Each structure stands twice: as C-alpha cells, then as structure tokens.
C-alpha cells in the first residue's frame, strides 16, 4: 500500500535514469522544469564514483539543466564519509579508482599511497584503467589484514551500446582473490540516501528514491525508509520487477512517465 504522505522530494540515480553515457533519457530540461513546477526538490545520488560533483554539473549543463553541485552525492562521497568516521585524522590509502573517488577522499584528508607506505586501508571503486598490477597489490594488502573499503557493487554499467563491466566486476575479482568482503558505502547501503535526506531536511516518508536497479537503488531506498520508484530505462527489466519483493511504490517506463504519476 502506498503512503498517503505527499512526495516533496526525489532522490534520483543518474546512469540509466537521466542518461546512458552521453545520451540523455528524455527531455531533461522539461522533466526538471515539471518537478520545479510541482515544488518537488531533487537530489542526485549515484553509485558512479568516477566523476566529481562539478563534472556532473557540467554534464547536466550540456543537456540544458542547471544544477547545484551541493545537491549531488555519489558513492565516492559516501565512502570518504565512512572512512573519515573510522579514521578521523585521515592518512594514506591504497587507491583503485578514478578522479571522483580521489577528490572525495582528499576532501576528507586521505591521500593515495604506494603499498610500501603502510596505507590505512585499501579503497577501491570503478577504475577505467584497471591493471593486473593494481589488483595484485590490493590483494596482497587485503590479505595482510589492511581494511578494505569499496564504493559500490554495481556489476554492470548502462551505455547506449549495452551493459559494460561496472565497479562490481572489479569488486568480484578482489573478493575472489582475498575471500574478504569490503565495507560498502554505496547503494544498497542506505548511507547515501541518509546523506541526501540530511541535505533535504525531509523525512524519508516524503521522499521518493528513484533508480533503474532493483538490487542497489530500490533496495537501498527501502533500507533507508524512503518510498521507491523503479524506472525501466536502465538495467532492471519488467521480468526482474515481477520477481522482486517487496515491490517499489511506483514503476514507470522512464523518468518522464514517472513525473506525470506523482
């Protein structure tokens, strides 16, 4: 049964919801304008840790949407936030990832270090330049009991050409090599949604978590107590939805259709 509370905000995933790589999904300026007209706030929350928030602002601007970087959170931010809680003084970490993760860590006082520099932790995410050497060094550190943090478990990544390996593919390799499960900050952990709710200043019951993946976006939103909406424009299919329990509050072909339903 759907809640009777009004929906006052959306927490939107990006890949598979707003776009596929460089291709927007629908008329984004019209969609965001419609939400503004309904006085619905928007936070963007993505498991993709490869870009900085400023880079996401630039990408949105390229699609004709003006957006505040302070209302974008990703799994890099959530990972750095979690690491800061565990290591308040900051310090060296062994990093596998892109600029987005490196900058989020730097903002919390963590710097990339070589394996021989006694890193506090192994911190990893999607790395578009992954090598066997990086996997080897991370494996040796984790096997020597260095704590292991990972941004998100998304196994695949939607592009106009189809699904390609995501961060979870690197995670699978490291788990297989070490027999160690990491501290996960990205969805389906509720951490990112809780950060977004803090920014919004709204209760979870009045907030709709929107995503294209049942096993990360929807599960994470449900764990955070949010109402949830699956859009079928990315990874999860109608067949996946038919098998999923508990069902999200809404399901739509895409974000455009969803904004007409709420």
C-alpha positions, 0 to 999 in steps of 0.5 A: 500500500502506498503512503498517503504522505505527499512526495516533496522530494526525489532522490534520483540515480543518474546512469540509466535514469537521466542518461546512458553515457552521453545520451540523455533519457528524455527531455531533461530540461522539461522533466526538471522544469515539471518537478520545479513546477510541482515544488518537488526538490531533487537530489542526485545520488549515484553509485558512479564514483568516477566523476566529481560533483562539478563534472556532473554539473557540467554534464547536466549543463550540456543537456540544458539543466542547471544544477547545484553541485551541493545537491549531488552525492555519489558513492565516492562521497559516501565512502570518504564519509565512512572512512573519515568516521573510522579514521578521523585524522585521515592518512594514506590509502591504497587507491583503485579508482578514478578522479571522483573517488580521489577528490572525495577522499582528499576532501576528507584528508586521505591521500593515495599511497604506494603499498610500501607506505603502510596505507590505512586501508585499501579503497577501491571503486570503478577504475577505467584503467584497471591493471593486473598490477593494481589488483595484485597489490590490493590483494596482497594488502587485503590479505595482510589484514589492511581494511578494505573499503569499496564504493559500490557493487554495481556489476554492470554499467548502462551505455547506449551500446549495452551493459559494460563491466561496472565497479562490481566486476572489479569488486568480484575479482578482489573478493575472489582473490582475498575471500574478504568482503569490503565495507560498502558505502554505496547503494544498497547501503542506505548511507547515501540516501541518509546523506541526501535526506540530511541535505533535504531536511525531509523525512524519508516518508516524503521522499521518493528514491528513484533508480533503474536497479532493483538490487542497489537503488530500490533496495537501498531506498527501502533500507533507508525508509524512503518510498521507491520508484523503479524506472525501466530505462536502465538495467532492471527489466519488467521480468526482474520487477515481477520477481522482486519483493517487496515491490517499489511504490511506483514503476514507470517506463522512464523518468518522464512517465514517472513525473506525470504519476506523482 
